[in-house]
């Protein structure tokens, strides 16, 4: 019975040490890390180097007299070589988990020996950035509330709904217009070869007309026109010249009056002939003249 109890105590001791992260065998070496603030770090918190777990926190020694920083006792794998100038930082994630990251320096010649102290800092990560954003968010809240109020008032305006309805109507009209334009363009595409053929034919006729115009003797045509105008001018001059025959006929008033009198006499003679024909014509059936 006593043997069973002793075995249970031994198992419990090693189990507790295992759960705390303490080494059950001599595969680890002890180092010390100093922090001004452990930021929730506790015994058995993991320690990582380049993302790989290399040890755990075995003890935290708080200075109640505040004469020195808090010293954290860590157990690290004995195969880990810590270069001189390395440091450590406490990192907290969004879920509240706390761990220590070893920031290994690039110093292949010197190393930190077991039992020596490593300087540590706090890297709050996303939590610190979120905390820094809180004051800015608090300043933005009144403005955001004012913007939301103005937006609610704007959306409550009946004209907004009417405008949206008009936009919907315009969109539908544009859809119909686009469909009609597409139909028109389709018709134009089908008719385009005929239009181009007619355009080519028109260009051919234009070129032919241009060639005909180019072949005309324009100077000869102008010479004939000038000759015709000269003849008209000569005829006009003769009509205006009172010494010529045409000029006398047109410009002599006496000749006009004689011609006019002759016409009147001829007209009177014709009227008298119609009224008294026997005065001018004498004939008899039996060949006897009337006296």
Number of C-alpha atoms within 10 A of each C-alpha: 6 7 8 9 10 11 12 11 12 12 12 12 12 14 14 12 15 13 9 18 19 22 18 12 6 8 11 20 17 18 19 22 22 21 21 15 15 22 14 12 19 17 16 20 19 23 23 17 16 10 9 11 15 19 25 25 26 22 18 18 12 16 11 9 6 9 7 12 16 19 22 24 20 27 25 24 17 14 10 12 15 22 18 17 15 17 19 22 20 22 21 21 12 11 7 10 12 20 21 27 23 22 17 16 13 12 12 10 7 12 14 15 14 16 12 10 17 20 15 24 18 16 16 18 13 13 16 11 10 12 11 11 11 11 10 10 11 11 10 12 11 11 11 13 11 12 12 12 12 12 11 11 10 12 12 11 10 9 11 12 12 11 11 11 12 12 12 12 12 12 12 12 12 12 12 12 12 12 12 12 12 12 12 12 13 12 11 13 12 11 11 13 11 12 13 11 11 12 12 12 12 12 12 12 12 12 12 12 12 11 11 10 11 10 9 10 9 10 9 10 11 11 11 11 12 12 12 12 12 12 12 12 12 12 13 12 13 16 18 15 15 15 13 14 12 15 16 18 15 15 17 13 11 11 13 14 11 11 12 12 12 12 12 12 12 12 12 12 12 12 12 13 14 10 10 10 12 11 9 8 8 11 10 8 6 6 7 9 9 8 4
